[in-house]
């Protein structure tokens, strides 16, 4: 059962979505060192989502009909802002102190605003008959592992980001993928 939980989390939680695409794009656009704060925020926020799902808080919030549209609007606004930040990032060979990499707070906000996170975590959490505490621990470790893998994939792309023309193309592609995966998750 533990192996099935790990495999399910890799497939469902590790698939492309707003969080994984954004950490890949941030890693590619800003490099490993400048992305660690954002990565930490994503992990902390996604673990908070995990706890909210595991304890039933999400079910309570979604029962409030006026709150869900507000949360969705806030999510969309932040994701569009992040997509803009990624699309307009300068090539890594031309660091600009005025262009800050997304922060811990930004990663945390995206994670708790990410509609795919709630759906994916709920599906994986409900899909196994293990003790809730063990499921929560395993999924928390998987959240760290999955986000780290996606960040490292983005950092591997960072070589492309030293060429200004390629940097612009890939940044725009990552930003578009972030918006598209979010739109898909919401639908």
N, C-alpha and C positions, 0 to 999 in steps of 0.2 A: 504494500500500500504506500509506503514511503517513496519508493521509486516512481510509482504512478503519479504521486503528487509533484515530484520534482520534474518529471517529463511534462505533465500538464502545465505546470507553471512556466517552463521554458517555451512551450508552444503558444500558450494563450497570453501570458503576461509578457513574454519576450518578443512577440510579433510587433511589427512596426505600428506605432501609434504616436500621439503627440509627445509623450515623455521620451520615448526611445529615439524618435526622429530628432527631437530638439537637442538631446544630449550629444547625438552624433554630429549634428550641425554645429553646435557650440564647440565641441572638441576639434572639429575640422577648421572652423573659422578662427578660434582663439588659442588653440594648442592645449596641451595637457595641463600645465600649471595654472593658466588663467581660467580653466574650466572646472577646477576642483571645488570651488565654492558652489557653483551651480549644481554640479553633480551631488554634492552633499545635501543641498536643498531638495533636489528631486528625490533622493533616497529618504530623507526625513519626511517629506510630504507624502510619499507613496506608502511609507510605513504607517503614517497617520491615517491614510485611507484604509489600509489593512485593518488597523485597530477599530476604525469606525464601522467597517463591514463586519468584523468579527464580533463586535459588541452590540450590533443592531442599531447604532446611532443613525446610519444611513437610511434605514427603513423609517425611522421616526421623522427625519428631515424631509424625505420625499412624500410623507403623508401630509405635509403642509403645502397646499396647492399654490400659494402665492410665492413661496420661496424657490421652488424649482426653476421657474423662468428667470428669476434674478440671478441665481447661481450660474445658469447657462449663459446669460448675457455677460456676466463678469468673466467667465471662462473664455468666451469668444473674444472679448476685448483684449484680454491679456495675451492670448495665443496670437492674435493679429499683431500686437505690439512686438512680441518676440520674433515673429516671422519677419517683420520689418527690420528689426535689429540684426538678424542673421543676414538678410538680403543685402544690407548696406554695410556690412563689416568690411574693413579694409584688408588687403592682402597681408599675410603674416610678415612678409619682408618689410612692411611699412607700418610698424606698430604706432599707434596713436593713443597717447594717454587719455585724450579726450573721449575716445570710444571705449567705454568700459565693457568688459565681458559681463554677461548676465550673472547676477549675484545669487547667493544662498537664498535670499528672500524670493527672488524671481523663480528659482527652481522649486522652492516650496509652494509658491502660489500656483505654478503650472501643475504641479503634482496633485494638489487638492482640487484644482479646477478641471482636471483631465477626466472627461466622461468615460473614456475607455478603461481607466484604472479601476473605477468602481465596478464596471461590468465584468472585466477580466478577473479581478480579485474575487468577486462574489462567486463567479462560476467555478474557479479553481477551489475556493474555500469550501463551497457546498458539495463539490464533486468527490470528496473522499470521506471515509468514515473514521479517520484518525481523531485522537483527542484534540480539542480546539487549541489548547496551549501548544501542542507539538506542531499543529498545522501553522499556527501563527509564527512560531519560531522558524520553521523551515521556509515559509514564504518570505519572512523578513530577510533571511540570508539570501534567498533567490532574488529579491529586489536589489540587493547590493550587487550580486553577481551579474545580473542581467544589465543593469545600468552601467556597470564598469565595462562590460564587453562592448556595449554600444558606444561608450565614450572612446574606448581604445580603437574601435573601427573608425570613428571620426578623426582621431588623431592620425591614424594611418593615411587618411585622405589629406592631411594637412600639407603634405608636400606639394599637392596641386595648388594650394593656396598661396604659394610664394610667387606664382605667375599671376599678374593682375587680371588678365583676360579670363583665364581658367577660374580664378578665384571668384570673380563676379558671376560667371555661369553656374558654378557649383553652389555658391551661396543662394542664388535665386532658385535653383532647383530644390535645395534643402528647405528653403522658406515655403515654396509652393507645396512640397510634400507635407510639411507640418500643417499647413492650412487644409490640404486635402484629407489627411488622415483624421484631423479633428472633425471636419465636416462629415466624413464617413462614420466616425464613432457616434456623432450626435444623431445621425439618421437611423 
